[in-house]
Amino acid sequence: MTSTRTDTSAYRQITAPLLDELDYGIEQIDGHLPKDLRGTLYRIGPGKHQVGRSLLHNVFDGDGMISQFILDGSGVRFRNRYVRTRHFQHGQRSDRIRYRGVGGQVPGGPLANIGRLPANVANTNIVNYDGGLLALWEMGNPHRLDPDTLDTLGPTDFGGRLGFLGAFSAHPKWDPVTGDMYNFGLDILPTPRIRTYRIDRTGRLHRLATIPMLDLPWNHDFALTERYLVFVLDPILPNIAKLALATHSFIESLDFHHAKGTRFLLVPKNGGRPRIIEHEALLHVHLTNAYDDGDDTVVELVRLDTDWDQFRRMTGMVNTTGPQAPQFPNSRLMQYRITHGGTVIENELTDRSGEFPQYDWRRGTRRHRYSYLAGAGGPAGVFNSIIKVDHDTGAVTSCDLGASSVGEPLFVPRARDSAEDDGWLLALNHQLTENRSQLLIFNAHDLDRGPLATAWLDHHIPWGFHGTFTHRIAHPTEPLPDPNIL
């Protein structure tokens, strides 16, 4: 349950912009860095919610900024860089809001917005791909990045093989056996449908099934089993009149239809007829994992115990001065078993509120025992603890971080063949009293003992979304130029 009283000044603190692009070795490290933890951590999120001096208000509309942490076994080097999208580049030249956002409109009413899609701000997820990096935003093309310098190499449509709108979800999944990456895209126009893709280890995109859906819902994530792409489609449906006439922003044009219920969609990886299983209405954002269990399919997700309108309002409170700060709703980590006969069996794994669920990615498509989440709470109204859930025993361990705002915990195995939970958790934390961000490194076995190492940045990093870790150590060729360039 979430009960912490929130503070508007703390929320403004965690969403304040970082306008500088920096490159330096971190000097203040409390504790001891694990010698065997070598590689590069990449994090992504909105670095600023403004176009020139004009302010934006929805958390999803800020320009994407990459944070790079290079761990070489003896120290940590930090570097950050904005993705050079069209939206970002326009904001460097002008204060005029030229592009629509997920939650924002171009000034001038419907006539100024009709026929315009939200701008691709490349701020949601970052993934390793074909020797490089992709910055993802689910309604458009990925942006390719140099993994060393973080330079933007430009958008990619995989050789023209993406769909009409070029949508490529921000949550691809990997088959740990083949190394193939799977993903999907939502096409709202001209015909509503879900497109599914497989990207092989050479980087070539292969089109899989396309599923037409007249009542296509907004959907952010999916999961992968050995047999299926698994979608949990909540009844968050576009209001066609609002979209067509541009009378409301994109997120304000999505309505929750409780009576329609949630649909579990199972799309065979190797062809075949998709299955749709009806269920009562749920509200969620992120899934963890899924797996086949005989003829059954099991999928796990964080269920939000709130209504869509409240969640939507919470996303639009950046750069506001009202009396209320966001309050992340109560949530539960849930497991849903879809039987061969079409019955859905629900099981609560924990009622500890949290989000941004993670697990050992080596266990993808198979049953996993441990899930890790950012635990809800803290004065900023989002997350201030790390939670570990043991699916076998039901035990929950955690580390409370006090006056902080912590992000998604990523699990890094100690060795390629080490057991599940034998490794480290890496999380980026904004310590509010100092107004500085920290890279926290935990022993996943002993989460409740606190971090093994805390690497203090000289500044804060705005609250972000997702990240990835690679054992490849990045080698930036040279320091960035004068940081006072934004």
N, C-alpha and C positions, 0 to 999 in steps of 0.2 A: 504494500500500500504506500501511496505517496502522501505525506502530511507536512512537509517542510513549508514554512511561510516564505514567499518569494519577495524579492526586492527589485524594483524597477531599475535602480542604479546598477545593480549587479548584472542584470540582463543587458543593459546598455554597454556595460564594461566588456562582456564576452562577445558582443557583436560589433564593437568599435573596429574601424578599419585599420589595417596595416598597410600603409602606402609605400613603404620602403621595400626594395629588393636587396637582400643582404647575403653575405657569405663570410662565415667566420668559424673558427674553432671554439667550441664551448669550453669555457674555463672552469666554471663552478659545477663540479660533479660530486654529489653526496653519495656515500657508499662506495661500492666497487663494481665496475663494469665487468660482466662475465667475459673472460678471455675468448671463449668459444663462440660468442655471439658476434659474428662478422657478416656484414652485408649492408644493404641500403633500405631504409624505411622511407616510403613516400606517403604523404597524407595530402588530401585535397578538400577544399571547401571554399565558400565565398570569402574572399579577402576584403572586399569592400562593397557596400550597398549604396553606391552613388554613381552618377554619370556626371563627370566634372564635379560641380558643387551641388547638383540636384540630387536629392536623397531618394532612395528606394526603400520600400517597407516590407516586402515579403522575403523571408529567409531564403527562398529558392532562387531569387533574382540577382544575387550578387555575383560579381566576376570571379571565375575560378582561379584559385591560387594554389600552387604546388609547394609543399614543404618537403625538403629532402634532408634526411639524417643519415650521414655516412658513418658507420661503425666499423673501425678497422682493428678492433681488439685492444687498442690502447687509448682511444679517445673518440670524440664525436664531433663531426663537422656539420654545421647547419647551412642551408642555402634555401632561398625561396624565390619563386618566379611566377608571375601571372601568365596565364594562357592568353596568347595574342589572338583572341576572337575578334570578329567584327565589332561586337558590342564593346569590348574593352578598348579597342583602338579608337572607336568613336568618342568614348568618354575621355580619352587623353586630349582630344581636340576641342571638345564642346561641352557645355553645360546642358544642352537641350536633350531631353529624353526622346529619342528617335525610334526606339524599338519597344514593342510590347514585352511584358514579362509573364511569368506564370501567374503572378499575383498583382501585376501592375499594368496600367493602360498608358498609352501615349496621350498627353493632354490634347483636348480638342473634341472629346466626345466620340460617339460611334463612328462618325465619318473618318476620323483620324486613325481608327483601329480596324475597320472592316477589311477583311481579306489578308490580315497580317497574322502570322504565327508568332508565338513567343520567341525571343532571341535565344540562340544557343550560347550559353555562358560557360559551358564546359566546367562545371563546378561540383559534380556529384560523386564520381568514383574515378580511380586511376588503376590501371591494370597493366601487367607485363604482357607484351604481345610481340612475337616475331622479332625478338632481340631489342625491342624498344618499349615505349610506353604509349598508352592511349588514355587521354582524359575524356571522360564520358558524361554525356547529358542525354537523357533518354528520348527526347523528342527530335533528335537530329543526329548528324554525323559525328563520330568520334574525332578528336584532334590528336594527331601524332606528335610526340615529344621526344627530344633527345634525352636518353636516360642519364647522361653525364651532366650536360649543361642546362637541361630543362628548357632549351630553346623550343619554340613552337615550330613544327615542320609543316603544319597545315592540316585541314580536315581531310578525311578519307571516306570514300563510299565503297571501299573494297572493289575497286575496278568497275563501278557502276552496278554492283550486284545487290545493293540495299534496295528497299522498296521505294515507293513513290515519294514519300516524305523523308526517306533516309533515316528513319527512326531506328535507334540501336540502344537497347536498354542499358541502364547503368549498372546492372547486376548480372554479368555473364557468369557462367559456372563451368567448371572443368571436370572432365572425366579423368580420374587419377590413373587409370590404366592406359588409355590411349594418348593422353595429353591434349586431346581436342577440347576446344572451347565452344560452348553452346550459348546461344542468346536468342532474343526475340525483339521485335519492334511492333509498336501499335500504329496502324494506319487508320486514322479517323476519316480521311478522304482519299480517293473518291468513294471507295467502298470500305466500310468498317471491317477490319480484320486483324488477326494476329499473325504476323510472319515469324517463322522460326528458322534459325540458322545454325550451322556447324562450321567452325573455323578450324582447319587442320593445322598441324604443327609447322607447316610451311607458310602459314598465313593466308591461305586461300579460303574464301568464304563459299560455302555450299548452301544453297537454299533447301530447306526441308519443307515441312507442311505449312500451308497457309490455311487459316481457319476463319472463314467469313462469320461475322457475328453482327446482326442488325442492332442489337443492344450491347455494343462493345463497351465494357467498363474501363475506367482508368485503372491501370495495374503497374506497379513499380518493380516487382521482384518475381522470381520463380525459383524452383529447385529442380534437381536432376537426380534420377535413379539410373540403375543399369538399363532399364527398359524405357523410361518415360521422361519427358519434360513435364513438370508438374506446376500447374497454375492454380492459385486460389483467387478467384475472381469475385471480389465483393461488389455489391450493387451500387457502385459510384459511377453514375451514368451521365454522359454529356447532355445538357439541355440544348437541343439543336437550335432553337430560336435565339437563345442568348449567344451561342457561338456564331451563328450566321450573321446576326445583326451587330455583333461586337458591342453589345450594351453592357457587358460585364467582363471582368478579367477571365482568364482561362480557368483558374481554380474556383472562381465564383460561378462558373458555368457548369460545374459538376455537382449533381444532386444525388443524395443518398436515398435509394428506394428500398426501404426495409422489407416490404412485402415480396419483393422479387427474390430475396435470399442470396446466399453466396453459392457459387458453382465451383466445384473442383474439376479442373480440366486436365486430363491425362493424354498427352500427345506422344505416340510411339516414336522413339528415336529412329527406328529403322523402317518407318512407313507403316501404314495401317490406319484404321479408322479411330479417330480420337474418341475418348469417353468423357461424358459430362455427368457429374453426380451432384444432385441438388442437396442443399443444406440450409439451415437457418442463417440469417444475415450475420456476418462477422465484419469487424473493422480491423485491418492490420496494415502495416507498411512492409516489414521485412520478414523473410523466412530464414531459417537456419539451414537445415539439411533435409533430405528425403532418401528413402531407400525402399527396395522391394523386400517383402517378407512372405515368401511363398507366392500365393496369388494375390496377396494384399499389397497395398502401397501405403507407406507411412510418411507423413510430412509434418514438420514442426515449424512453428511461427510464434511471434509475439502478438497476442490479441490485445487490442486497446479497449478498455472499458469506458468508453466515452462515445459521444455522438459526433458525426462528421462535421456539423457546424462548429462545434467547440474546437475540434482539431484544426479546422480551416482557419478559424480566428486566431489561433495560437501561432500560425505561421506568418501572420501579417503584422507583427508588433515590433519590427526592427525600426530604429530611428523614430520612435514615437515617445511622447512625453506624458502619456496617460497615467492614471493612478495604479493600474494593474500591470503586473508582469505575467508572462506566460507561466502556466503550471502544467508540467507534463502529466498526463492522466495516469490513473491506475492502469496497470497492464499485467498480463500473465503469460508465461511461456507455456505454450500448449502443444499437444501432440494429437494429430488426427489420423486415424487408421481407416482407410477406404477398403472395404472388403470386396472380394470378387463379385459378390452379389449386389453391390451398390449401397451398402450400409456404411454410414460414417460413425465411428466410435471415437469419442472425445476423451482426452486424458490431460489433466492439469499437471505440469511438471513443477511449477512453482508459482506462488502468487506474489513474489517479490517484484515490484515494479521496475521495469528497465526496458531498454531497447538496444539497437545496434548489436544484435546477437551474432556471435562468432563461435567457431569450433575448429578443430584440427582439420585443415583442408585435405589432408591425406585420406581422411575418412569420408570424403565426398562420395555420394551414391551408395554408401553403406551405413549401417547403424553406427552412431557414435555415442560415447558415454557422457562426455562433458560439454557443456555449453558455457560460454562466457558472455557477459552483457555489461553495458554501462548502466549502473543502478540509478534510478530516479531519485532526485532530492537536491538539496543545496539552495542557497539564496538566489541563484540565477533562474531557478525554476526548471532546470533540465536535469543534469546528471552529476553526481558527486561521489560515486563509489564504483568499484568493480565487483561483479558478482560471478561466482562459479556455481553451476548447478550439476550435481551428480545424478544422472538419470536413473541409475540402478538403485541407489539408496534414498534418493530424495533430499540428501544433505545439500545445504546451501552455505557456502563460505563467501566472505566478502572482505573488502578493505575500504573503509570509509575515509574519504579525503577531505572532509570538513568544508571550509569555505572555498569551494573549487567548482570548476566546470570541466568534467572529464569526457573524453570522446571514446569511440569504439575501441575495445581491446583486441589486438591481433595476437594470435598464437603463433609462435615460431618454434618448431621442434628442435631439440638439442642436437639431434643427428638425424640423418636420412631414415634410419631404421629404428629410432627410439620409440618407446611406447607412447600411446595417447596420454596427454597431460604431462609428459616429460619434456619440458622446454620452458620457454619464457612467454610472458604476456607483455606486449608493448602498448602503451597508451599515451596520448598527448593530453596534458592536464593544464588548465589555466588556474593558477593559484591567485585567488582574488585579492587577498590581503596585500601581496607583493605586486599584483598586476603584472605577473610574468608567467610565461608558460614553461612547462617542464616535460621532458620526455621521461616517463616512468618505465622502469624495467622490473618486472616481478618474476620470481620463480613460480610457475603455474601450480606446482605441488603445494606451495606454502603461501598462497595469496594473502591469507589473513595476517601474515607476519610483516606485511608492508613491502615496499619496493627494495630490491637489491641495490639499485642505483637510481639517482635522480639527477638528470642533466638539465640545469637551469639555463634557459635562454635569457638574453638581455632585455627582452620585450615580451609582449603577448602575441599569440596567434589567434585570430578570430575563430569562433566556434565553427567546426567543420563537420564533415560527413564520414568519409571512408578512406581506406588506404590499402597498401600492399607492401610486402617485404620480399626482397630477393637477396640471395646469398652473394650475388655479384656486387662487388664494391665499386661504386661510381667513382669516376675520375674526371672531375671538372677540369677543363684545360687551363682556365685562368680565372681569377676573381672577377666578380661582376663589376661594372663601372660604378661611378659615383651613385650611392644609393638614393640620393635626393632627386630621383628622375620622375617620380610619379606625382 
